[in-house]
Amino acid sequence: MTPESTALNLLSAMITPALLIVATASLISCTLMRLARVGDRVRALSHLAEDIRVGKCADHPAERRKEIGWEFLLYQRRGRLILIALGLQYASVGFFVATSVAIGSDFLLGNPWPFLPVGLCLVGILSLLTSSLLLLYENRLALKAMQREIEFVQSLEGAMFKE
């Protein structure tokens, strides 16, 4: 094997973790947007709670307070799930970077740890899988919140939404 082909094989092997890093970065960006939306909704609910407290919202204040309390709990759960998922995604990036380092080190040191790059990459992939499962669950909570909010508004408005 020529030095050129060895270097090409090394670079080819290092590209896979780099692609996984790019894909994970895209997922991190989407997850950060989800967290921002949860934060925006919590701030909006806080303003509504304040309006109820000072009497600006006289329409069904007890029901609205109860609903806001339920929504705060739900958004708290969603926020925690998103933060855990983000941590796992960042860990995945770290494991994919470590995989590239292990591939290069393995090459330079004469293959002393042949399974280290594969092991690091697998841990990164498992972190991504776990993150994805958490985000799927968080999605279900988001749907539940949306459905509950629609039902709440319909219950306050009564016949207006009935066909």
C-alpha positions, 0 to 999 in steps of 0.5 A, spaced: 500 500 500 502 506 497 503 512 502 498 516 498 492 510 498 494 510 506 492 517 507 486 517 502 484 511 507 485 515 513 481 521 510 475 517 508 475 513 515 475 520 518 469 523 513 464 518 516 464 522 523 465 528 520 458 527 517 455 525 523 457 531 526 454 535 521 447 531 522 447 532 529 449 539 529 442 540 524 439 536 530 441 541 535 439 547 531 432 544 531 432 542 538 434 549 540 428 552 536 424 547 540 427 550 547 426 557 545 418 556 543 417 552 550 420 559 553 416 563 549 410 560 551 412 560 558 413 567 558 406 568 554 403 564 560 406 568 565 404 575 562 397 572 562 397 569 569 400 576 571 394 580 567 389 575 571 392 577 578 392 584 577 384 584 574 386 585 567 383 579 565 376 578 568 373 573 563 373 566 567 379 567 571 379 561 576 379 557 570 384 560 566 389 560 573 387 552 573 389 551 566 395 556 566 398 551 572 397 545 568 400 548 562 406 550 566 407 543 569 407 541 562 412 546 559 416 544 565 416 537 563 417 539 556 423 543 557 427 538 561 426 533 556 429 538 551 435 539 555 436 532 556 436 531 549 440 537 547 445 534 552 445 527 549 446 531 542 452 535 544 455 528 547 454 525 541 458 531 537 463 529 542 463 522 541 464 523 534 470 528 534 473 523 539 472 518 534 476 522 529 481 523 533 481 515 535 482 514 528 487 518 527 491 516 533 490 509 531 493 510 524 499 514 527 500 509 533 500 503 529 493 500 530 493 499 538 486 500 539 482 497 533 475 497 536 476 504 540 473 508 534 468 503 533 466 503 540 466 511 540 462 512 534 457 507 537 456 511 544 455 517 539 450 513 535 446 511 542 446 518 545 443 520 538 438 515 538 436 516 546 435 523 544 431 522 538 426 518 543 426 523 548 424 528 543 419 523 540 416 523 547 416 531 547 413 531 541 407 527 544 407 532 550 406 538 545 400 535 541 397 534 548 398 541 550 395 543 543 389 539 544 388 541 551 389 548 549 384 547 544 379 544 548 379 549 554 378 555 549 372 551 546 369 550 553 370 557 554 367 559 548 361 554 548 357 554 542 361 558 538 366 552 535 360 547 535 358 546 528 
